[in-house]
Amino acid sequence: MAKKTLMQLILLWMTVMSAAAQSVYDVTAAGAIGDGIADDAQAIQRAIDRCSAEGGGRVLLPRNHTFMAGPIQLKSNVELYLEATATLKANPDESIYKLSAFGQNRGEGMLWLWAEHAENISICGKGTIHGNGIAFMGAELSDSYELKPLKDQTFDPRPHVLTLTDVKNLTIRDVTIKEGAYWTVHLIGCDEAVIDGINLLNNLKIRNGDGIDIDHSKHVRIANCHITSGDDCICLKNRREFEQYGSCYDITVTNCVMSSRSCAIKIGSENMDSIYNVVFDNCIITGSNRGLGIQNRDEGTVTDVVFSNIQLDCRLWSDVWWGKAEPIYVSSYPRANGNHKDANWRFPKGQIEGRCGEVSRIYFNNITSTSENGCFVGGDVPGKVKDIYFNNVRVRLQGEGSRSMDKRPCKGEGFIKADLKAMKAMQVPLINENATVEIK
């Protein structure tokens, strides 16, 4: 009887291993070279297409290879798996990036790795996804890179690293994603997403180099990540280009370490819908231009958000980056009427100016900060920003000299002068404009 049971287990094991072997699609078998010179996009796409068509499985990028590639579409039921020492690197040729990352709005970058209307997609492994960001930049400055001049202001060829639109059941785990030229991980209209244990290491001097953008998405869990980003590390928003996907809600972020030249954790500024039921907990923020920010500049609302158990330090960088080293920043102001390249997409169709929505029931619990500036809470009119609670918030001010708060991108004056001496005398250093704040 024991021998029969043992044989059954061996046969079962062989069946499982055989099935697993059949579900692995090695990109080198599909023709990828992996020498870091040849463009392997077509071979990788063949492996993905076949894997998805045959019911799903693992598309393998094997170790000790650098696969340079142009745009690649991910598809349903595919796990893109990068072994340790495997690298997938963006082709630096700007001319090959043709598909806009924002639909009809072609002024804010193109697609590199992307998926649309799909399900059950995973991106895993100990390998690296490399956005080749510096190849798309202009001259290096003291704390940023210049942007290359555009021949056509309505077309920006810089590739976003990973853009996932209307994907259900998404997992991104363990990989290193680095050196994005524009936004790095952008979730649009996604449902049931897990981002766990990744290293997202962008160059701190690259503008628009957002880390993770959660856009019109729901039921998203981000945990155990290390993120460095020139722009926002984690940002929640509702862009107008994707209004069909509705609100952004039920989002949790835990156990992350972040550093940013802009705002490490931000909600806004693009928000034409509603953002609610959001928790940020157990995080560390270092060397950022702004720490925790709600920057509402459109008609959408932000409600029921909790920031808790966060240690942060902020320092002042140049005005290239929004922020004036505010550790906590909560605001709602109408968007500026600017004539920037994407002005037609910032306001409701047919309008040249907008309005801003309510920000309320925002909780800051157990926050400790060392910063070159105080906190700011403000709105354009009384009642717009209300029920903001500070519970055990401690801010240690550093440095001397003049201070100001940064309200950009708002209609009217972008900065408010602050009295450093008055702030130092407060229980929590705070500038308040038309807002209700309770401090305990």
Buried (B, 14 or more C-beta within 10 A) or exposed (E): EEEEEEEEEEEEEEEEEEEEEEBBBEBBEBEBBBEEEBBBBEBBBBBBBBBBEEEBBBBBBBBEBBBBBBBBBBBBBBBBBBBEEBBBBBBBEBEBBEBBBBEEBBBBBBBBBBBBEBBBBBBBBBBBBBBBBBBBBEEEEEBBBEBBEEEEEEBBBBBBBBBBBBBBBBBBBBBBBBBBBBBBBBBBBBBBBBBBBBBBBBBBBBBBBBBBBBBBBBBBBBBBBBBBBBBBBBBBBBBBBBBEBBBBBBBBBBBBBBBBBBBBBBBBBBBBBBBBBBBBBBBBBBBBBBBBBBBBBBBBBBBBBBBBBBBBBBBBBEEBBBBBBBBBBBBBBBBBBEEEBBBBBBBBEEEEEBBBBBBBBBBBBBBBBBBBBBBBBBBBEEEBBBBBBBEBBEBEBEEEEEBBBBBBBBBEEBEBEBEBEEBEEBEBBBBBBBBBBEBE
